[in-house]
Amino acid sequence: MQIITVSQLNKYIKTLLDYDELLNNVYIKGELSNFKLHYASGHCYMTLKDEGGVVKAVMFRSAASKLKFAPENGMKVIVNARVSVYERDGVYQLYINEMQPDGIGALHIRYNQLKDQLDKEGLFDKRLKKGIPKYPEKIGIITSPTGAAIRDILNVISRRYPICQVYIFPAQVQGEEAKYTIVEGLLYFNKVQKVDTIIAGRGGGSIEDLWCFNEEMVARAIFDSEIPVISAVGHETDFTIADFTADLRAPTPSAAAELAVPDITELIQYVSISHVRLMNALKSSVDVKKAKLKHAAENRFLSHPMLLIEDKIQRLSDYSLKMSLYFEKTLKEKQQNFIRNVSKLDSLSPLQVLKRGYSFVEKEDGQVIDSIAKVHEKDILHLSFHDGKAKCVVHDIEK
């Protein structure tokens, strides 16, 4: 049997808790009680309770300094904490990293979890973002038709680019049904009323008011849109999930309108400057062509083209004479070679041999007789001479 001290027991239990991964990152909700801020150290001490239990908790200064609200007794909160043992007293307690009022805190957790999930799936990948058209002909707006956001967007577009056609899809941008109408609007502009750019958003508000732009189905509909989407949720600092998924994020509806269309005044100025530059370039080009034309006109061959033609005629005549002489010379050489070759062939001709008193013998079937063995009595033979043929009959054979 092993006997241990109280300190050893507390340390052993603390070790067990510290190495438990589940207990090192837990979200717990409950009601604050016995809350105390230690002004000297900046640490916060409290208990967290619900209907069935109580647990002690501490939030050290490094974490407490990040709180965006003042905790009070009786406030319901959600905390992110690790569970461990305070060895001296031998009791387990929570060491809090983050704290949010209940409701907002739950949304905050939900937001972070969905954000991490969609990021891992690649919905925020910048390489997949579509470019916003510079000169759109049609723009679709998904927002409340009665809110301030639509007025701001229309005012900016009418001032900056009044030639653009604007289509409004009336959507709810707050409440439980809002996410469905936003998705419906995205599908409408992709499938029914084709536009060049879509602006989806609303004015500012609390996190609960803006929550429809943090919904998963809205994020996926924005990502799946074949048309570039600009998110225009009216909040300067915080980002919604729609902001990360959209092809372009604007801090306000007015800013979204400015990003969606060019300034027609600047375009007119640009066209005017470009027109002047084009005319100057054209004039300069014409001046260069005129100078070249003048130089060409002063060329003696252009002013007196017969000079060039006469020179060509003379050269052509020279070439013609040379070709004629060369042809005659070549023809004479070929004729002489032909005569020589004919004489050589004639000397080898069988007719020349026959002229010297020889002849050759054939049977009636044309077979040449080159041996007495091929001849029989009464055979009819044909004898060829240089100047004719004779037909004879064999009467006797001598070998």
C-alpha positions in Angstrom: 0.0 0.0 0.0 1.3 3.4 -1.0 0.6 6.5 1.1 0.7 9.9 -0.5 0.3 13.5 0.8 -2.6 15.8 0.1 -0.3 18.0 -2.0 0.7 14.9 -4.1 -2.9 14.0 -4.5 -3.9 17.5 -5.7 -0.9 17.6 -8.0 -1.7 14.2 -9.5 -5.3 15.2 -10.1 -4.2 18.5 -11.6 -1.9 16.6 -14.0 -4.8 14.4 -15.1 -6.9 17.4 -15.9 -4.2 19.3 -17.6 -3.5 16.5 -20.0 -7.1 15.9 -20.9 -7.6 17.6 -24.4 -11.3 17.9 -24.0 -11.0 19.8 -20.7 -8.4 22.1 -22.2 -10.8 23.8 -24.5 -14.4 23.8 -23.4 -17.3 26.2 -23.9 -19.5 26.6 -20.9 -22.6 28.8 -20.3 -23.9 29.8 -17.0 -24.8 32.8 -14.7 -22.1 34.9 -13.1 -22.0 35.0 -9.3 -19.6 36.4 -6.7 -17.9 38.4 -9.5 -14.9 40.3 -8.2 -12.3 42.4 -10.2 -9.0 42.6 -8.4 -8.0 46.2 -9.2 -4.3 45.7 -8.2 -3.7 42.6 -10.4 -6.4 43.0 -13.0 -7.5 39.4 -12.4 -11.2 38.5 -12.3 -12.6 36.0 -9.8 -16.1 34.5 -10.0 -18.3 31.5 -9.9 -20.4 30.2 -12.8 -23.6 28.5 -11.9 -26.8 27.1 -13.3 -29.9 25.4 -11.7 -27.9 22.3 -10.8 -24.4 23.3 -9.9 -21.6 25.8 -9.3 -18.0 26.0 -10.4 -15.3 28.5 -9.5 -13.5 30.4 -12.2 -10.7 32.9 -12.7 -9.9 35.1 -15.7 -6.4 36.5 -15.6 -5.5 40.0 -16.6 -4.2 39.1 -20.1 -7.6 37.6 -21.0 -9.7 40.1 -19.0 -8.1 43.1 -20.7 -9.7 41.9 -24.0 -13.3 42.0 -22.7 -15.6 44.2 -24.7 -18.2 44.5 -21.9 -18.3 44.8 -18.1 -19.3 41.5 -16.4 -21.9 41.8 -13.6 -23.4 39.4 -11.1 -26.5 37.7 -12.5 -25.3 38.1 -16.2 -25.6 35.0 -18.3 -22.5 34.3 -20.2 -20.6 31.8 -22.4 -17.0 31.2 -21.6 -14.1 29.5 -23.3 -11.9 28.0 -20.7 -9.7 25.1 -19.6 -10.4 23.0 -16.5 -7.7 22.5 -13.9 -7.0 22.2 -10.2 -5.9 24.9 -7.8 -3.5 22.8 -5.8 -3.5 24.8 -2.6 -7.2 24.5 -2.0 -7.6 21.2 -3.7 -10.6 22.3 -5.8 -11.0 22.3 -9.6 -11.9 25.6 -11.3 -12.2 27.2 -14.7 -9.4 29.3 -16.2 -11.3 31.5 -18.7 -9.7 32.6 -22.0 -12.8 34.4 -23.5 -16.2 35.5 -22.3 -19.3 36.7 -24.2 -22.8 37.5 -23.0 -25.1 34.6 -23.6 -26.7 34.9 -27.0 -24.0 37.0 -28.6 -21.4 34.5 -27.4 -23.3 31.6 -28.9 -23.4 33.4 -32.2 -19.7 34.2 -31.9 -18.9 30.5 -31.5 -21.1 29.6 -34.4 -19.6 32.2 -36.5 -16.0 31.0 -35.9 -16.9 27.4 -36.4 -18.6 28.0 -39.8 -15.8 30.4 -40.8 -13.1 27.7 -40.2 -15.2 25.1 -42.0 -15.8 27.1 -45.1 -12.2 28.3 -45.2 -10.9 24.7 -45.1 -13.3 23.9 -48.0 -11.8 26.7 -50.1 -14.7 29.1 -50.3 -12.5 32.0 -49.3 -9.7 31.2 -51.8 -8.6 34.4 -53.4 -7.6 32.6 -56.5 -11.2 31.7 -57.2 -12.5 35.3 -56.9 -14.1 36.7 -60.1 -13.2 40.1 -61.4 -15.8 42.9 -61.2 -16.7 44.2 -64.7 -15.3 47.8 -65.3 -18.2 49.0 -67.4 -21.4 47.1 -66.4 -24.6 47.4 -68.4 -26.8 45.9 -65.8 -26.5 45.7 -62.0 -28.6 43.6 -59.7 -29.2 44.6 -56.1 -30.4 42.3 -53.3 -31.5 44.2 -50.3 -34.6 45.6 -48.5 -36.5 47.9 -50.9 -37.4 50.3 -48.0 -34.1 50.5 -46.2 -31.4 53.2 -46.3 -29.0 50.9 -48.1 -31.0 50.9 -51.4 -31.3 54.7 -51.4 -27.5 55.0 -50.9 -26.7 52.6 -53.6 -29.1 54.1 -56.1 -27.9 57.7 -55.4 -24.3 56.7 -56.0 -25.0 54.8 -59.2 -27.3 57.5 -60.6 -24.6 60.1 -59.9 -21.5 58.1 -61.1 -22.9 56.0 -63.9 -26.5 56.9 -64.9 -26.4 54.9 -68.1 -26.4 51.6 -66.1 -29.6 49.6 -65.8 -30.4 48.7 -62.2 -32.6 45.8 -61.1 -33.7 45.4 -57.5 -34.7 42.1 -55.9 -36.7 42.9 -52.7 -35.2 40.7 -49.9 -35.5 40.5 -46.2 -32.2 41.3 -44.6 -33.1 40.6 -41.0 -34.8 37.8 -39.3 -35.1 34.0 -39.7 -36.5 34.1 -43.3 -33.9 36.6 -44.5 -31.4 33.9 -45.6 -33.9 32.3 -47.9 -34.8 35.5 -49.7 -31.1 36.4 -50.2 -30.4 33.0 -51.7 -33.5 33.4 -53.9 -32.2 36.8 -55.1 -28.9 35.3 -56.1 -30.6 32.5 -58.0 -32.9 35.1 -59.7 -30.0 37.1 -61.1 -28.1 34.0 -62.2 -31.0 32.2 -63.9 -33.7 34.7 -64.7 -32.6 38.3 -65.0 -29.0 38.1 -66.1 -26.8 41.1 -64.9 -23.1 41.9 -64.9 -22.6 42.4 -61.2 -24.6 41.6 -58.1 -24.6 43.8 -54.9 -26.0 42.1 -51.8 -26.2 43.8 -48.4 -27.9 46.1 -46.0 -27.1 48.9 -43.5 -25.4 48.5 -40.2 -26.8 46.8 -37.1 -26.1 44.4 -34.3 -24.6 41.0 -34.8 -28.1 39.5 -34.6 -29.4 42.0 -37.2 -26.6 41.1 -39.6 -26.7 37.3 -38.9 -28.4 36.4 -42.1 -25.1 37.2 -43.9 -23.4 34.7 -41.7 -25.6 31.8 -42.7 -24.0 28.8 -44.5 -26.6 28.7 -47.2 -26.0 32.3 -48.1 -22.2 31.8 -48.2 -22.5 28.8 -50.5 -25.0 30.6 -52.8 -22.6 33.5 -53.2 -19.7 31.1 -53.9 -21.8 29.3 -56.5 -22.9 32.4 -58.3 -21.6 32.7 -61.9 -21.9 36.4 -61.6 -19.5 38.5 -59.5 -20.9 39.4 -56.1 -20.0 42.4 -54.0 -21.0 42.2 -50.3 -22.3 45.5 -49.0 -23.1 44.9 -45.3 -22.9 48.2 -43.5 -20.3 47.6 -40.9 -16.8 49.1 -41.1 -14.7 46.8 -38.9 -16.3 43.4 -38.5 -16.6 40.9 -41.3 -19.5 38.6 -42.1 -19.1 35.2 -43.7 -20.6 36.8 -46.8 -17.7 39.2 -46.9 -15.1 36.4 -47.0 -17.1 34.5 -49.7 -18.0 37.4 -52.0 -15.7 38.3 -54.9 -15.3 41.8 -53.4 -16.1 43.2 -50.0 -17.3 46.8 -49.5 -17.5 48.3 -46.0 -20.8 50.1 -46.8 -23.6 49.9 -49.4 -22.4 53.3 -50.8 -18.9 52.0 -51.1 -20.2 48.9 -52.9 -21.9 51.1 -55.5 -18.7 53.1 -56.1 -16.8 49.8 -56.6 -19.5 48.4 -59.0 -19.5 51.3 -61.5 -17.0 53.8 -62.9 -17.4 57.6 -62.6 -18.9 58.8 -65.9 -17.3 62.2 -65.4 -13.9 60.7 -65.3 -14.7 58.5 -68.3 -15.8 61.6 -70.3 -12.6 63.3 -69.3 -10.6 60.3 -70.2 -12.3 60.0 -73.6 -11.8 63.7 -74.2 -8.1 63.5 -73.4 -7.8 60.3 -75.5 -9.5 62.1 -78.4 -7.0 64.9 -78.3 -4.1 62.5 -78.1 -5.5 60.5 -81.0 -5.9 63.6 -83.2 -2.4 64.7 -82.4 -1.1 61.2 -83.2 -3.1 61.2 -86.4 -1.8 64.6 -87.4 1.8 63.5 -86.7 1.3 60.4 -88.7 -0.1 62.4 -91.7 2.8 64.8 -91.5 5.3 61.9 -91.6 3.4 60.5 -94.7 3.4 63.9 -96.4 7.2 64.2 -95.8 7.7 60.8 -97.3 5.4 61.6 -100.3 7.4 64.9 -100.9 10.6 63.0 -100.8 9.3 60.4 -103.2 8.0 63.2 -105.5 11.4 64.6 -105.7 12.9 61.3 -106.8 14.0 61.5 -110.5 12.7 58.1 -111.3 9.2 59.0 -110.1 9.3 62.4 -111.9 10.7 60.8 -115.0 9.6 57.1 -114.9 10.9 56.5 -118.5 14.5 56.7 -117.1 13.8 53.7 -115.0 11.9 51.9 -117.8 14.6 52.6 -120.4 17.3 51.2 -118.1 15.2 48.0 -117.6 14.6 47.7 -121.4 18.4 48.0 -122.1 19.2 45.4 -119.5 16.4 43.1 -120.9 17.8 43.5 -124.4 21.3 42.6 -123.2 20.0 39.5 -121.5 18.0 38.5 -124.5 21.0 38.8 -126.8 23.2 36.8 -124.4 20.5 34.1 -124.2 20.2 33.9 -128.0 23.9 33.5 -128.5 24.1 30.9 -125.7 21.2 29.0 -127.2 22.7 28.9 -130.7 26.1 27.8 -129.3 24.5 25.1 -127.2 22.3 23.9 -130.1 25.3 23.6 -132.4 27.2 21.6 -129.8 24.3 19.3 -129.3 23.9 18.8 -133.1 27.6 17.9 -133.5 27.4 15.5 -130.5 24.3 13.9 -132.1 26.1 13.4 -135.5 29.1 11.8 -133.8 26.9 9.5 -131.7 24.9 8.5 -134.8 28.1 7.6 -136.7 29.3 5.5 -133.8 26.0 3.7 -133.6 25.9 3.2 -137.4 29.3 1.5 -137.4 28.0 -1.0 -134.9 24.7 -1.6 -136.8 24.1 -5.2 -138.1 23.3 -3.8 -141.5 26.9 -2.8 -141.9 27.9 -6.4 -141.2 25.5 -7.6 -143.8 27.0 -5.2 -146.4 30.3 -7.1 -146.0 28.7 -10.3 -147.4 27.1 -11.7 -144.3 23.5 -12.7 -143.7 21.4 -14.2 -140.9 19.0 -17.1 -141.1 15.5 -17.4 -139.6 12.8 -20.0 -139.6 9.3 -19.2 -140.7 8.3 -18.7 -137.1 11.0 -16.1 -136.7 13.4 -18.3 -134.7 17.0 -17.3 -135.5 19.2 -20.2 -136.6 22.6 -20.0 -134.9 23.5 -23.7 -135.2 23.2 -26.4 -137.9 21.6 -28.6 -135.2 18.5 -26.5 -135.5 18.1 -27.2 -139.2 16.3 -30.2 -140.7 15.7 -31.3 -144.3 12.8 -29.6 -146.1 12.8 -26.7 -143.5 11.8 -23.4 -145.1 14.4 -20.8 -144.1 14.5 -17.0 -144.6 17.9 -15.4 -145.4 18.3 -11.7 -144.7 20.8 -9.6 -146.6 21.6 -5.9 -146.3 19.4 -5.1 -149.2 16.6 -7.8 -149.0 15.5 -11.3 -148.1 15.4 -14.7 -149.8 13.3 -17.8 -149.1 14.8 -21.3 -149.6 14.2 -25.0 -148.8 16.8 -27.3 -147.2 17.6 -30.2 -149.4 20.8 -31.5 -147.8 22.6 -31.0 -144.4 26.3 -31.3 -143.9 27.9 -31.4 -140.4 
